[in-house]
Amino acid sequence: MRIGFDTSTLVKEASGIGQWIIHILKNIMKLDKENEYYLFSYDELKSPLTLPENWHMVYYGGEKKKQLRYLTHMHRYLKKYNIDVFVGTRHYLPLFKGKTRFVGIVHDLIPLYMPELFTKEHKLRFKIFTEICRRRADLIIAVSEATKKDVLQYMHFPKEKVKVVYEGANPLFTAERDAQGIEKTMKKYRIDSDYILCLSTVEPRKNMLRTIQAYEQCVLSQNLPYKLVIVGGSGWNNGEIYEYVQTSEALKSHVIFTGYVSDMEVKHIYANASLFIYASLCEGFGLPVLEAMQSGIPVITSNVSSMPEVAGDACELIDPLNIEQLKEAIVRILSSRELQKLMADNGLERAKLFSWEKAADEVLKHITSLV
């Protein structure tokens, strides 16, 4: 059997979908030594993979017009390499199909029901590829029950052809503390006190402004000894977030934007945090919630979309639009060492239910079931 994967997301820094691709493929490599695998990309991968003998890399062109080329030319490569099943790792599938069976991985459909959070170009591209997926996919894999619900509602895809496979967290993230590594990372990013951690792209969907305002009103106002560390790249339409911080001298000296950091540095930043906040407005899965639990720190997250599925009873769930709820949760957790330990212990147990090994095994079974 010949199986193809779209790996073009990996030409850039591996964020959410990129992490899914890396961990799923690495674990399938361990599981399957028989089938032939072909990884398709328009350019060299920034996150290269060490490929076994039964895995191959195929490039279908350069950066210019990459989306159009993927739509109209990919079927020729699938035919050339006699691909039995092709996996669109972000549910983007070629326009033409031939004999190849198609699997779409749906991470979220947020641009369809919260369009105000995205650019016109992104929304248009997303709608086009989502419609192609609806028409061409033989199977859809959703990363959560919430995402499956969205697939059924917005794509009107047959229920029996939608499977849920939960994500896992990078096994690098653990509760073990590397004192030397932590010290080096803290020095690099000038983190010189205890801190509350947020990890996400800085953009409106992640609800960062309300998180900063809650921090300002309940931590800074009470002179609690915690800074706010925000780890992640800069997203779209985030000017108001940075401006809010820059117009306050107190916030400027207490809020740290690190930008993109390496996985090893993220490990140290997680391990040394006092509290993790992920008050996103909507998520397909909400991987940072799982990463934080696996790192042994207490977590506050949103009570909407997929996040309760990941959090279970181990995290504090709040209405992401209610700053008062978030403030109350922050103060209550930071005021009790006993509660912090209980939440950390519960999070560690909860995190054991998820793994990339399990996810890869389920994805592989769904793929091979089509032939």
KOLFI-98922 format. One line per field, with one value per residue (C-alpha): residue number from 1; residue in three letters; z, y, x. Coordinates in Angstrom, 3 decimals. Layout:
<pts>
finu <- (NUM;...)
kedren <- (ALA;...)
up <- (Z;...)
north <- (Y;...)
east <- (X;...)
</pts>
This chain:
<pts>
finu <- (1;2;3;4;5;6;7;8;9;10;11;12;13;14;15;16;17;18;19;20;21;22;23;24;25;26;27;28;29;30;31;32;33;34;35;36;37;38;39;40;41;42;43;44;45;46;47;48;49;50;51;52;53;54;55;56;57;58;59;60;61;62;63;64;65;66;67;68;69;70;71;72;73;74;75;76;77;78;79;80;81;82;83;84;85;86;87;88;89;90;91;92;93;94;95;96;97;98;99;100;101;102;103;104;105;106;107;108;109;110;111;112;113;114;115;116;117;118;119;120;121;122;123;124;125;126;127;128;129;130;131;132;133;134;135;136;137;138;139;140;141;142;143;144;145;146;147;148;149;150;151;152;153;154;155;156;157;158;159;160;161;162;163;164;165;166;167;168;169;170;171;172;173;174;175;176;177;178;179;180;181;182;183;184;185;186;187;188;189;190;191;192;193;194;195;196;197;198;199;200;201;202;203;204;205;206;207;208;209;210;211;212;213;214;215;216;217;218;219;220;221;222;223;224;225;226;227;228;229;230;231;232;233;234;235;236;237;238;239;240;241;242;243;244;245;246;247;248;249;250;251;252;253;254;255;256;257;258;259;260;261;262;263;264;265;266;267;268;269;270;271;272;273;274;275;276;277;278;279;280;281;282;283;284;285;286;287;288;289;290;291;292;293;294;295;296;297;298;299;300;301;302;303;304;305;306;307;308;309;310;311;312;313;314;315;316;317;318;319;320;321;322;323;324;325;326;327;328;329;330;331;332;333;334;335;336;337;338;339;340;341;342;343;344;345;346;347;348;349;350;351;352;353;354;355;356;357;358;359;360;361;362;363;364;365;366;367;368;369;370;371)
kedren <- (MET;ARG;ILE;GLY;PHE;ASP;THR;SER;THR;LEU;VAL;LYS;GLU;ALA;SER;GLY;ILE;GLY;GLN;TRP;ILE;ILE;HIS;ILE;LEU;LYS;ASN;ILE;MET;LYS;LEU;ASP;LYS;GLU;ASN;GLU;TYR;TYR;LEU;PHE;SER;TYR;ASP;GLU;LEU;LYS;SER;PRO;LEU;THR;LEU;PRO;GLU;ASN;TRP;HIS;MET;VAL;TYR;TYR;GLY;GLY;GLU;LYS;LYS;LYS;GLN;LEU;ARG;TYR;LEU;THR;HIS;MET;HIS;ARG;TYR;LEU;LYS;LYS;TYR;ASN;ILE;ASP;VAL;PHE;VAL;GLY;THR;ARG;HIS;TYR;LEU;PRO;LEU;PHE;LYS;GLY;LYS;THR;ARG;PHE;VAL;GLY;ILE;VAL;HIS;ASP;LEU;ILE;PRO;LEU;TYR;MET;PRO;GLU;LEU;PHE;THR;LYS;GLU;HIS;LYS;LEU;ARG;PHE;LYS;ILE;PHE;THR;GLU;ILE;CYS;ARG;ARG;ARG;ALA;ASP;LEU;ILE;ILE;ALA;VAL;SER;GLU;ALA;THR;LYS;LYS;ASP;VAL;LEU;GLN;TYR;MET;HIS;PHE;PRO;LYS;GLU;LYS;VAL;LYS;VAL;VAL;TYR;GLU;GLY;ALA;ASN;PRO;LEU;PHE;THR;ALA;GLU;ARG;ASP;ALA;GLN;GLY;ILE;GLU;LYS;THR;MET;LYS;LYS;TYR;ARG;ILE;ASP;SER;ASP;TYR;ILE;LEU;CYS;LEU;SER;THR;VAL;GLU;PRO;ARG;LYS;ASN;MET;LEU;ARG;THR;ILE;GLN;ALA;TYR;GLU;GLN;CYS;VAL;LEU;SER;GLN;ASN;LEU;PRO;TYR;LYS;LEU;VAL;ILE;VAL;GLY;GLY;SER;GLY;TRP;ASN;ASN;GLY;GLU;ILE;TYR;GLU;TYR;VAL;GLN;THR;SER;GLU;ALA;LEU;LYS;SER;HIS;VAL;ILE;PHE;THR;GLY;TYR;VAL;SER;ASP;MET;GLU;VAL;LYS;HIS;ILE;TYR;ALA;ASN;ALA;SER;LEU;PHE;ILE;TYR;ALA;SER;LEU;CYS;GLU;GLY;PHE;GLY;LEU;PRO;VAL;LEU;GLU;ALA;MET;GLN;SER;GLY;ILE;PRO;VAL;ILE;THR;SER;ASN;VAL;SER;SER;MET;PRO;GLU;VAL;ALA;GLY;ASP;ALA;CYS;GLU;LEU;ILE;ASP;PRO;LEU;ASN;ILE;GLU;GLN;LEU;LYS;GLU;ALA;ILE;VAL;ARG;ILE;LEU;SER;SER;ARG;GLU;LEU;GLN;LYS;LEU;MET;ALA;ASP;ASN;GLY;LEU;GLU;ARG;ALA;LYS;LEU;PHE;SER;TRP;GLU;LYS;ALA;ALA;ASP;GLU;VAL;LEU;LYS;HIS;ILE;THR;SER;LEU;VAL)
up <- (0.000;-0.861;1.456;0.825;3.257;2.603;4.621;3.108;6.473;7.648;5.308;8.169;11.953;13.218;15.086;15.922;12.631;12.062;15.442;14.533;11.311;12.964;15.832;13.790;11.122;13.596;15.405;12.203;11.240;14.380;13.789;10.074;8.296;5.427;3.559;1.338;2.353;0.236;1.778;-0.555;-0.236;-2.492;-0.848;1.569;5.070;7.841;10.268;8.448;9.193;9.170;6.766;6.917;3.704;3.037;3.240;0.395;-0.109;-3.204;-4.157;-6.472;-7.094;-5.482;-3.390;-6.331;-6.828;-4.419;-3.538;-7.190;-8.045;-5.168;-6.351;-10.023;-10.278;-7.234;-8.838;-11.418;-8.669;-6.901;-10.159;-10.923;-7.553;-7.563;-4.197;-2.705;0.099;0.364;3.666;3.601;6.948;7.247;5.305;2.134;-0.695;-4.429;-6.782;-8.905;-7.421;-9.777;-8.048;-4.868;-1.689;0.262;4.029;5.386;8.830;10.248;13.047;13.241;11.147;13.074;9.984;9.040;12.273;13.586;10.300;11.966;13.365;9.961;6.871;3.714;1.854;4.559;4.748;0.978;0.721;3.698;2.249;-1.105;0.374;2.872;0.068;-1.932;1.138;1.580;-2.012;-2.361;1.036;1.626;5.340;7.724;10.942;13.484;16.422;18.969;19.420;19.253;15.874;14.691;15.654;13.556;10.600;10.735;11.097;8.621;6.092;6.171;5.909;6.553;10.277;9.737;7.759;10.508;13.075;16.160;17.029;19.944;19.810;22.201;23.818;23.020;25.395;25.940;28.220;31.692;35.329;35.720;36.273;34.739;37.023;34.707;31.629;33.451;34.685;31.183;29.635;32.321;31.785;28.000;28.160;31.198;33.399;36.872;39.081;39.479;36.565;35.030;31.601;28.374;25.280;21.967;18.867;19.789;18.044;18.981;18.831;21.709;23.906;24.958;25.664;28.275;29.825;30.132;31.584;34.150;35.110;35.418;37.612;40.016;40.075;39.445;41.420;44.466;43.999;43.744;42.867;39.444;35.958;32.866;30.263;26.791;24.575;20.887;17.532;16.361;14.597;12.746;13.903;17.223;17.314;20.102;22.316;22.047;22.263;25.490;27.124;25.757;27.065;30.676;32.419;34.950;32.240;30.189;33.097;34.029;30.716;28.713;25.061;24.153;20.548;19.090;21.246;20.746;22.156;24.746;25.939;26.072;28.270;30.750;30.641;31.306;34.141;35.974;35.677;38.667;36.640;33.007;31.400;28.068;27.809;24.056;22.424;20.451;19.638;17.503;20.253;22.532;22.646;25.076;27.761;27.478;27.337;30.517;32.370;31.270;32.574;36.048;36.424;37.317;34.348;33.790;30.447;28.635;29.061;25.318;22.175;22.658;25.752;28.332;26.458;27.027;30.541;32.064;35.814;36.134;35.165;36.226;33.510;32.975;30.539;28.265;27.898;31.654;33.039;36.592;36.438;35.197;37.905;40.644;39.408;39.216;42.760;44.262;42.708;43.427;47.033;47.795;47.486;48.369;45.475;43.089;43.999;43.719;40.260;39.124;40.284;38.667;35.439;35.315;35.663;33.059;30.570;30.677;28.710;25.624;23.587;20.077;19.972;20.499;18.004;15.299;15.783;15.335;12.306;10.649;11.235;9.694;6.667;5.962;6.374;3.094;0.908)
north <- (0.000;3.494;6.333;10.044;12.971;16.714;18.037;21.538;23.122;22.105;24.542;27.045;26.848;23.964;25.410;23.476;21.658;21.265;19.572;17.211;16.236;15.710;13.554;11.511;10.726;9.903;7.461;5.867;5.297;3.184;1.326;0.498;-0.976;-2.507;0.201;2.792;6.440;9.582;13.058;15.889;19.504;22.503;23.277;22.010;21.327;23.643;20.819;17.930;14.317;11.383;8.991;5.169;3.169;2.866;6.657;9.115;12.901;14.398;18.106;19.458;23.004;26.235;28.930;30.769;29.860;26.945;26.799;26.732;24.155;21.957;22.204;21.507;19.513;17.245;14.562;14.000;13.219;10.955;9.055;9.016;7.446;5.235;6.594;4.526;6.959;10.634;12.513;16.247;17.088;20.362;19.092;20.791;18.270;18.365;19.341;16.188;12.749;9.800;6.398;7.721;7.704;10.988;11.599;15.131;16.021;18.768;20.679;23.305;25.147;28.413;30.692;29.479;30.503;33.279;34.966;38.305;36.871;36.273;38.175;38.154;36.212;33.545;33.171;32.809;30.225;28.322;28.194;26.943;24.139;23.182;22.761;20.682;18.513;18.081;16.892;14.826;13.268;9.592;10.044;12.948;12.733;15.433;16.213;16.477;15.803;19.563;19.683;16.663;18.512;21.474;19.186;17.773;21.225;23.287;20.710;18.443;15.455;11.953;11.191;7.635;8.972;11.309;9.825;11.504;11.083;13.144;14.721;14.084;16.318;16.362;13.803;16.374;18.268;16.709;17.797;17.125;20.300;20.866;23.584;24.531;24.643;26.681;29.179;29.640;30.095;32.546;34.609;34.604;35.966;38.190;36.410;37.353;36.411;33.915;34.138;33.265;31.705;32.021;30.119;30.897;33.020;36.642;37.338;38.180;34.575;33.632;36.240;37.674;41.185;39.989;37.799;40.793;42.929;40.247;40.022;43.793;44.043;41.172;40.657;44.064;45.907;43.716;43.780;40.009;38.896;37.401;38.555;37.551;35.657;35.295;32.742;32.587;34.257;37.347;36.628;38.724;41.942;42.110;45.798;46.514;43.864;45.258;48.849;48.122;46.898;49.686;52.462;51.280;51.590;48.938;46.450;47.198;46.138;43.076;41.553;39.656;38.723;36.109;35.512;32.051;29.832;26.342;23.230;22.789;26.364;25.864;22.823;24.973;27.809;25.395;23.656;26.875;28.517;29.012;29.002;28.497;30.434;29.499;31.534;31.093;31.916;28.663;25.763;22.663;20.818;23.178;21.458;23.911;22.874;19.284;20.364;22.402;19.552;17.156;19.677;19.538;23.078;24.222;25.335;27.802;27.378;28.163;26.265;26.404;24.305;21.514;22.714;20.952;17.675;18.086;19.541;17.154;17.801;18.651;22.346;25.433;26.204;29.781;31.749;33.350;36.488;36.981;38.802;38.603;34.795;34.727;37.163;35.137;31.911;33.485;34.862;31.692;29.416;31.662;32.065;28.337;26.145;23.186;23.906;24.413;21.000;19.304;20.795;19.907;16.294;15.990;17.458;14.940;12.076;13.564;14.002;10.264;9.652;11.304;10.320;10.697;6.940;6.269;8.983;7.634;4.090;5.267;7.444;4.535;2.186;4.673;5.207;1.523;0.783;2.608;0.067)
east <- (0.000;1.248;0.268;0.862;0.920;0.863;3.835;4.046;3.167;6.640;8.411;7.902;8.271;6.158;3.181;-0.010;-0.647;3.077;3.445;0.592;2.356;5.751;4.502;2.027;4.618;7.394;5.133;3.803;7.443;7.796;4.537;4.667;7.678;5.686;3.732;5.401;5.065;5.425;5.687;4.694;5.830;6.405;9.772;12.426;11.133;12.292;11.527;13.262;12.402;14.812;13.124;13.346;13.846;10.107;9.584;10.196;10.190;8.533;8.676;6.002;7.275;8.400;6.750;5.181;1.504;1.883;-1.831;-2.912;-0.267;-1.430;-5.033;-4.485;-1.231;-1.087;-3.277;-0.535;1.983;-0.489;-0.956;2.780;3.623;0.518;-0.719;-3.549;-4.486;-3.550;-3.836;-4.549;-2.980;-4.937;-7.991;-6.743;-7.146;-6.338;-9.138;-8.852;-8.939;-8.475;-8.242;-6.589;-8.674;-8.603;-8.456;-8.907;-7.567;-9.792;-8.075;-10.806;-13.390;-13.184;-12.982;-16.471;-18.198;-15.934;-14.972;-14.293;-11.059;-9.451;-8.362;-10.509;-7.832;-7.628;-11.413;-11.754;-8.976;-10.356;-13.886;-12.631;-10.522;-13.213;-15.736;-13.252;-12.697;-16.450;-16.789;-13.599;-12.820;-13.583;-12.946;-12.474;-10.477;-11.382;-9.093;-11.934;-15.631;-16.215;-14.493;-16.488;-19.667;-18.515;-17.757;-21.275;-22.831;-20.807;-19.615;-22.689;-20.378;-21.797;-21.531;-20.306;-17.329;-16.071;-13.691;-12.235;-8.559;-7.274;-3.843;-0.970;1.616;5.312;6.923;9.661;7.268;7.356;7.205;10.931;12.917;16.340;17.691;20.555;18.332;15.695;18.261;19.695;16.242;15.091;18.231;17.801;14.245;14.884;12.332;13.501;10.541;7.710;5.303;1.973;2.357;0.363;1.449;-0.205;0.011;-0.662;-3.967;-7.590;-8.850;-6.578;-8.317;-4.980;-6.268;-8.778;-6.088;-3.757;-6.557;-7.413;-3.744;-3.547;-6.645;-5.976;-2.204;-0.639;-3.307;-2.621;1.148;1.313;4.870;4.116;4.977;2.990;5.019;3.468;5.192;4.338;4.700;2.869;-0.423;-2.977;-4.677;-2.866;-2.006;-4.479;-2.877;0.655;-0.590;-2.493;0.708;2.893;0.635;1.054;4.432;3.393;2.426;5.540;7.718;5.653;4.478;7.114;6.561;9.172;8.141;8.774;10.991;12.430;10.762;13.505;13.069;9.299;9.921;11.869;9.335;6.462;8.294;9.104;5.642;3.355;0.125;-0.891;-3.759;-5.329;-8.535;-8.962;-12.302;-12.347;-10.034;-10.064;-8.194;-6.244;-2.864;-1.182;-3.706;-2.476;1.173;0.791;-0.944;1.790;4.338;2.784;1.451;-2.109;-4.222;-7.045;-8.784;-12.029;-15.291;-16.081;-15.447;-12.898;-11.077;-13.298;-12.651;-8.924;-9.139;-11.650;-11.885;-8.205;-8.359;-10.264;-12.815;-13.971;-16.123;-13.489;-15.624;-15.964;-12.921;-14.297;-14.351;-10.785;-9.623;-11.308;-9.710;-6.230;-6.360;-7.841;-5.218;-2.235;-3.408;-3.291;-0.211;-2.397;-4.759;-1.849;-0.412;-3.805;-4.413;-0.902;-1.294;-4.724;-3.359;-0.533;-3.013;-5.338;-2.485;-1.748;-4.966;-3.454;-0.396;0.961;1.624;-2.081;-3.055;-0.731;-2.028;-5.626;-4.799;-2.983;-5.908;-8.340;-6.080;-5.534;-9.247;-9.928;-8.097)
</pts>
